């Protein structure tokens, strides 16, 4: 139970998700094109699909706070049932972005959101389709979001998501201005199951050494795919999200190439320490 008390992300509610017929609309999301805005942070198949934002433009997917009126994108107009979940259950006051994050056989590098902005917002996620293989993490804790659960994601500590499933997990993501004010949630149902925390064994010294030695021949072309193993270890072993980057930098040192070490350190900075507005990471 100790690890549950350390989890800063919160399950706020459970929605009656089975009362919505979502299959045809989820298939639309499956076939929707993603322009690769966050590719530097992702591996495998991760994508972002915008249903509503400040511009009403599908291709406008890079998060930023805005003061515009929320506008449906063309994709959002094609997904009336999913949008009805938003309007039926959530306050629209301060709501700035409605997106769906798709994840299949892949994940994200541990990262801290809102580093480039003066004030963090409030991010809610609701799985519309998920499986046991689809997981979230925060610091050294890995947990599972069940379908229909409403989670307030603690975005200002290192966190991540990963899945080994070949079926895309689809999470509805709602971004609100202001991190302090609560979001009104209506029409929820009682939670019947406890928060799902995943137990992971400690890594053995042999496992750690094998992972660090995997980068002895690291090159500029292999740096990004090589990082995937480090991120995946975080979900299978009890390794802190920050430690993923410590191991990656140490592994880069074993290549004997100072350029690789500098790039590994720069990636850690970009993901969890400091980013400027509009900055992108070039592998």
N, C-alpha and C positions, 0 to 999 in steps of 0.2 A: 504493500500500500504506500510505501514511502515515495516511490517514483511518481505515483499519481499526484501527490501533494506538490511535487516540483513542477508539474506541467502547467505552464502559464496560459496556453491556449485553453479555451473553455467551450464545452458543449452547452449551448444556450437553450436549445429546444429540439424537439423532434416533430417533423411535419408529416401529415397523412399522405405521404408520397404515392402510396398505392392507389389512391383515389383519382390519380391523374393518368391518362393514357398517353404515355410519352414515346412509345417505340418508334413511331413514324418520324417524329421530330428529332429524336436522337440519331436516327439514320441520316437525317439532313446534316447534322453536325459532323457525323462521320465522313461525309463526302465533301465538306466545306474546305476550301483551300486556306492554308496558313502561310503568310509571307516570310516567316522565319525571323521575326523581330528579336526573339530571345535565344537564338541558336547558340550564342557563346556560353550560355548557362545550362544548356540542356544536352542530353545524350539519348540515343534511342529515339522513340517517337513521342515528343511532347509538343502540343500546339495550343494556341490561344484563339478564341473565336468571340467576336464582340457582338452583343445583341443590342446594347444601348451605350451611348457615350455623349460627349458634349457637341460632337460634330454631325452625328448621324452617318458617318462614313465607315464602311466595313474595314477598310485598310488602316484606319486610325486605331492602332491597338497598343501603342506604347503608353503605359500608365503615366498620368500626370494629374495633379489636382486642377480643377477648373471651376469657374463660376457660371458656366452656361447651363441652360435648361437641358435636362436629359432628353435625348432624341434617339428613337429607334433607328438601327441600321437596317439595310435590306435583309440581312440574316435575321435580325430580331423580328421583322415583319413576317417572316416565314415560320416563326416559332411561337404562335400565339398561346399555346398551352403552357410552354415553359415560362413565357412572360406572365401568364396568369398566376403562376406560383409566386412570382415576385409581387404582383399587385395584390394578391389575395392575402399574403402572409407577412409582408414587410412594409414598414413605413417607407415612403418615397422621399421624405424630407432628408436632405443632405446626400441622397444617393447620386453618385457621379458616374459609376461604371457598372454595367452588367455584362459579364463575360462567362464563357465556359472554357475550362482548362481540360484538355484531353491528354491522357497519358497511357501509353501502351508499350510494354517491354522497354522501359527506359526510366528516366528521371531527371532531376535537376541537381545542379551543384548546390551544396548548402550555401545559403545566402541570407542577407539582411535586407529587407525592403525599406524603401523610403529614405535611404541614406542621402540621396541627392536633393531632398526636400526639407524645408524648415520644420514642418510639422507632420508627424505620421497620421494616417487616417485609420479607419476601422475596416478590416477585411473579414467578411463572412464567406464561408464555403459550405455548400450543400451537395453531397454526392447524389447525382441523378441516376448514375449507373456505376457500380463498383464491384469489387470482388475481394476476397481475403488477401490476395497478393498485392493489393494496392495500399500503400502505407504513407504516412506523414511522419515527420520527425521534428523535434525541437531540442536543441542542445544535445543531451545524451539519451533522450527518450524517443522511442518509436511507438506510434500509435495508429489505430485504424479508425477511419471515419465510416460509419455505416450509412447505408442509403437512407436519405431523408433527415439525417441529423444535421442540425445547424451549428456550425462551429465558428467561434471568433478566433481567428488565427493570430497568435502572438508573433508579429512580423519583425520585431526589432531585436530579437535574438536569432542566432543562426538556425535556420530551419530548412526543410527539404521535403521532397516527395519522390517516391520510387515505386515501380511496379514491375513484376516479372510476368504479368498476364499478357496474353496475346489479344485480349478483348479490351478495347479502350475504356478506361475509367473516365467518366465525364462529370466534372464538378462545376456546379453553378457558383460563380464568384461575384459577390456584391461588394463594391468599394464605396464607403461613406466618408465624407469629410468629418474631421474631428475624431480623435481617438478616445476622448473622455465621455462623451454623451452616449448613453445606451441607445440601441436601435429597438424600436417597438416591433415585436413579433406577435402576430395574431393567428388564431386557429390551429395552434399546435396541439399535440397529443402527449400524454404522459410517457416518459422514458421507462422502458421495461427492462433494460439491460445496463449494466455498469459500463463506464468508459473502458474501451479496449486498449490496454497497454500491452505491447509485445515484449516478451522476454527474449533477450539475446545473450549468448554465452560470451565470456571475455575472449578476446583474440589470444591465441597461443603465440609464444615467441617465434615459433617456426612459421606461422601464418604471417606475422608481421614482417619477418625477414624476407620471406618469399615475395611479398608485395613490394617491399622497398627495392629488392633486387630486380624487379620486373622493368625498371626504368634505366638499366645500365646502358642501353642503346637508344635512349630517348633522343628524338629529333624534333625539329619544328613541325614536321608533318604528323608525328605520332603523339604529340603532347595532349591534344584534346581527347582522342580515343583512349589514351592511357589513363586519363583521370577517371574514366568511368569505373574502373575497378575499385578505386579508392572510395568513390561515392557509394558504390554498391556495398562495400564492406561495412559502411556505417549502418546499413539496414540489417545486415546479417550477424554483425558482432557488436558488442557493447563498446562502441567507439564514439566519442563526442564529435559533434559536427565540426568544431574548430580543429580537432585533432586530425581530421581528414586532410586539412591543408598542411599541417605540420609534417605529416607522413609524406605528402606529395612533394614538399620542398626538400625533405631529406632524400627522397628517392631521386629527385632531379640532381642533387649533389653527387650521387653515385654515378651519374653519367659522365662526370668530369668536365661538363660543359657549363661555363658560367652564364652563358646566354639562357640556357634551359633553367638554371636556378633563378635568374632574374625574372624570367617569364612566370615561373611557378609562384614566386613571391608577389608579382604584380597581380596574378589571378586571385590570390588570397585577399589582397587589398581591395580589389574590385568587388569581390563577392561579399565580404563581411566587415570591411573596415572603412572604406571611403570611396565615394563616387561623386563625380560632378554631374550637373544637369546635362543630359544629352550625351554623356560619355558612353562609348561602346568599347568592348574588349575585343582586340584582334589577336586571334591565336597565331 
